Amino acid sequence: MIGVGGSDWKHYVRRKPHVVKRRIRKGIPDSLRGLVWQLISGSRDLLLMNPGVYEQLVIYETSASELDIIRDISRTFPSHVFYQQRHGPGQRSLYNVLKAYSVYDREVGYVQGMGFIAGLLLLYMSEEDAFWLLVALLKGAVHAPMEGLYLEGLPLVQQYLFQFDLLMREYMPKLGEHFTQETINPSMYGSQWFITVFSYSFPFHLALRIWDVFLHEGVKIVFKVGLALLKYCHDELVNLPFEKLIHALRNFPDDAMNPDKLLPMAYSFKVSKRLEELKLEYEKKNGKLPASKAKQKQKPLT
């Protein structure tokens, strides 16, 4: 399917898109994950079109966010061996990628949640490859741009949470009513799902499977997995009071973290058309939110 260095990929995808989708949903082999992520995200093309740009950004440019990045490095996957050593190779690579992006896109700059995305990418590819995949995601090389997740006011997070809340209430009205009674809103548990695409606080074996699909199919998988998590734990959640609900929504049971159980349930939710309708509803309700020029001062993810 891939060919040498990805040479056959585009041809195969054009001929057999449904085979590619099915294989990716089963899970990309770990040894091929880094290369396939670059191919399906469009980042490999960006890399080839911009030789030397990453090196220029890392070595010769300065960023207003450097101190913020240094402060947050040790908080990014602190239990993962690659990032544990202070000033070790993992932390240095993570700093370089985040610093380079903050220079490349000064409108977004640096926000803490970006560290978990860059950190996940660096486990499977070089600094330069991870940088261009971050660019592909935030600028929308294949799917809708993600940069609105990190701009001031988190405009895209607000939209996604609005869409998710209404979807959840349509699919699980009993749970939606219970959330209303207990004054639970999706920002209390779902913001990190979208900002880090489940890479923050979710087990790696599940996060990687979600990322396989996310890079190929787009953000709708985040909605589907979120709905599947709530459905999986539905019968417990509808009986919990506020404090226990908050804890349960941030600490799902181990059996819910099994990708072979959770993901088939996620795929059963058909959300594409409804997401488009809810996006229009959100824009009509709030007016078209302009992209901010200022960098988001986001609260820590702790």
C-alpha positions in Angstrom: 0.0 0.0 0.0 2.8 2.4 0.9 5.6 1.6 -1.5 9.2 2.6 -0.9 9.2 5.8 1.3 5.5 6.3 0.5 5.9 6.4 -3.3 2.8 4.2 -4.0 0.5 5.8 -1.3 -1.4 8.4 -3.3 -2.1 6.0 -6.2 -3.3 3.3 -3.8 -5.6 5.7 -1.9 -7.2 6.8 -5.1 -7.8 3.3 -6.2 -9.0 1.7 -3.0 -10.1 4.4 -0.4 -12.4 2.0 1.4 -9.6 -0.5 2.0 -7.3 2.2 3.3 -10.1 3.5 5.7 -10.8 -0.1 7.0 -7.1 -0.8 7.5 -6.5 2.5 9.4 -9.5 1.9 11.6 -8.0 -1.5 12.6 -4.9 0.3 13.7 -1.7 1.2 11.8 1.2 -1.1 12.5 3.4 0.6 15.1 6.5 0.3 12.9 4.8 2.2 10.1 2.8 4.6 12.1 5.2 7.6 11.8 5.4 7.4 8.0 1.7 6.7 7.5 0.8 9.6 9.7 2.9 11.9 7.6 1.3 10.6 4.4 -2.3 10.8 5.5 -1.9 14.3 7.1 -0.3 15.9 4.1 2.8 16.9 6.2 5.2 14.9 4.0 4.3 17.2 1.0 4.8 20.3 3.2 8.2 19.0 4.3 9.4 18.4 0.7 8.1 21.9 -0.4 10.0 23.7 2.4 13.6 22.5 2.6 15.7 24.1 5.3 12.8 26.1 6.8 12.6 24.2 10.0 16.3 24.5 10.7 16.0 28.3 10.0 13.2 28.6 12.6 15.0 26.6 15.3 18.5 28.0 14.9 18.2 31.6 13.7 14.8 32.9 15.0 13.7 33.9 18.5 10.3 33.5 20.1 8.4 35.4 22.7 7.1 32.1 24.0 10.5 30.5 24.8 10.2 30.9 28.6 6.6 29.5 28.6 7.7 26.5 26.6 10.6 25.8 28.9 8.3 26.0 31.9 5.8 23.5 30.4 8.2 21.0 29.0 8.5 19.0 32.2 4.6 18.9 32.5 4.2 17.2 29.1 4.0 13.4 29.5 6.0 13.5 32.8 5.7 9.7 33.2 6.9 8.8 29.7 10.6 7.7 29.7 11.4 9.8 26.6 10.5 13.0 28.4 11.5 12.3 31.9 15.2 13.4 31.8 15.5 17.1 32.4 17.1 18.7 29.3 17.4 15.2 27.8 16.9 14.5 24.1 13.1 14.2 24.4 12.7 17.5 26.2 15.1 19.2 23.8 13.3 18.0 20.7 9.9 19.0 22.2 11.2 22.5 22.9 12.6 22.8 19.4 9.4 21.9 17.7 7.2 24.1 19.9 9.6 27.0 19.6 9.8 26.6 15.8 6.0 26.6 15.5 5.6 29.7 17.8 7.9 31.5 15.3 6.3 30.1 12.2 2.8 31.1 13.3 3.1 34.1 15.6 -0.7 34.6 15.6 -1.1 31.3 17.4 2.3 31.3 19.1 2.4 28.7 21.8 -0.3 27.3 24.0 0.2 24.5 26.6 -2.1 22.0 24.9 0.1 22.0 21.8 2.9 20.3 23.8 0.9 17.1 24.1 0.3 16.9 20.4 3.9 17.6 19.5 5.0 15.2 22.2 2.9 12.4 20.8 4.2 13.1 17.2 7.9 13.0 18.4 7.5 9.4 19.6 7.1 8.4 16.0 9.1 10.8 13.9 12.0 13.3 13.7 11.7 16.9 14.9 11.4 18.3 11.4 8.7 15.7 10.5 6.8 16.4 13.7 7.0 20.2 13.1 5.4 19.9 9.6 2.7 17.5 10.9 1.9 20.2 13.5 1.7 22.8 10.7 -0.5 20.4 8.6 -2.9 20.0 11.5 -3.2 23.6 12.6 -3.3 25.1 9.1 -5.6 22.5 7.6 -3.5 20.7 4.9 -6.1 17.9 4.6 -8.9 18.6 7.1 -10.4 21.6 8.8 -7.7 23.8 10.4 -7.1 23.2 14.2 -5.6 26.6 15.0 -8.9 27.9 16.3 -8.4 25.5 19.3 -5.5 27.7 20.5 -6.6 31.3 19.6 -7.8 33.8 22.2 -11.2 32.8 23.5 -10.7 29.2 22.1 -13.3 29.9 19.4 -13.1 26.4 17.9 -13.3 24.7 21.3 -16.5 26.7 22.1 -18.0 25.5 18.8 -17.0 21.9 19.3 -18.4 21.8 22.8 -21.7 23.3 21.6 -22.0 20.7 18.9 -21.0 17.8 21.3 -23.5 18.8 23.9 -26.4 18.8 21.5 -25.3 15.5 19.9 -25.0 13.9 23.3 -28.5 15.1 24.3 -29.9 13.7 21.0 -28.3 10.3 21.4 -28.6 10.1 25.2 -31.5 12.2 26.3 -31.7 10.7 29.8 -28.0 11.5 30.4 -28.5 14.9 29.0 -31.3 15.6 31.4 -29.2 14.3 34.3 -26.3 16.6 33.3 -28.8 19.6 33.3 -30.0 18.7 36.8 -26.5 18.4 38.1 -25.3 21.5 36.2 -22.7 19.6 34.2 -21.6 21.3 31.0 -19.2 19.8 28.4 -16.4 22.3 29.2 -16.0 20.6 32.5 -14.9 17.3 30.9 -14.6 17.7 27.1 -12.3 20.6 26.5 -9.1 18.5 26.7 -10.6 15.9 24.4 -10.6 18.4 21.6 -7.5 20.5 22.5 -5.2 17.5 22.7 -7.2 14.9 20.7 -7.2 12.5 23.7 -3.4 12.6 24.0 -3.7 14.2 27.5 -4.4 11.7 30.3 -5.7 8.9 28.0 -3.7 5.6 27.8 -1.3 5.6 24.8 -2.6 2.4 23.4 -6.0 4.1 23.0 -4.8 7.6 22.0 -2.7 6.1 19.2 -5.6 4.3 17.7 -7.7 7.4 17.8 -4.9 9.4 16.2 -4.7 6.9 13.4 -8.3 7.7 12.5 -8.2 11.4 13.4 -5.4 12.1 10.9 -7.3 10.2 8.2 -10.9 11.1 8.8 -10.7 14.4 10.8 -12.1 15.7 14.0 -15.4 13.8 13.8 -13.7 10.9 15.5 -13.2 13.0 18.6 -17.0 13.5 18.8 -17.6 9.8 18.1 -15.2 8.6 20.8 -16.6 11.1 23.3 -20.1 9.9 22.6 -18.9 6.3 22.9 -17.3 6.9 26.3 -20.5 8.4 27.6 -22.6 5.6 26.2 -20.3 2.9 27.6 -20.6 4.4 31.1 -24.2 5.7 30.6 -25.9 3.5 33.3 -23.5 4.5 35.9 -23.3 8.2 35.0 -27.1 8.8 35.2 -27.1 7.8 38.9 -24.1 9.9 40.1 -24.3 13.2 42.0 -22.3 16.3 40.9 -18.9 15.6 42.6 -18.8 11.9 41.6 -19.9 12.8 38.1 -17.0 15.1 37.6 -14.6 12.5 38.9 -16.1 9.8 36.7 -16.0 12.0 33.6 -12.3 12.6 34.1 -11.4 9.0 35.2 -13.1 6.5 33.0 -12.8 2.8 34.0 -10.0 0.6 32.4 -12.5 -1.5 30.4 -13.7 1.7 28.7 -10.2 2.4 27.6 -10.0 -0.8 25.5 -9.8 0.4 21.9 -11.2 -2.9 20.5 -14.4 -2.3 22.6 -14.6 1.5 22.4 -13.8 2.2 18.8 -16.4 -0.1 17.2 -19.0 1.7 19.4 -17.6 5.1 18.3 -17.8 4.1 14.6 -21.5 3.3 15.0 -22.3 7.0 15.6 -23.1 8.8 12.3 -22.4 12.4 13.0 -21.0 14.1 9.8 -24.3 15.6 8.5 -25.4 16.6 12.0 -22.1 18.3 12.8 -22.5 20.5 9.7 -26.0 21.5 10.8 -25.0 22.2 14.3 -22.0 24.3 13.1 -24.4 26.5 11.1 -26.7 26.7 14.1 -23.7 27.8 16.3 -22.6 30.4 13.8 -26.1 31.8 13.5 -26.5 31.9 17.3 -23.2 33.6 18.0 -22.4 35.4 14.8 -19.3 34.4 12.7 -16.5 34.4 15.2 -13.5 36.2 13.8 -10.1 34.6 14.1 -8.2 36.5 16.9 -4.9 38.1 16.4 -3.9 37.6 20.0 -2.4 34.6 21.6 -4.6 32.6 23.9 -3.7 32.8 27.6 -5.0 29.3 28.3 -5.3 27.9 31.8 -3.0 25.0 32.6 -4.3 21.5 31.8 -3.7 20.3 35.3 
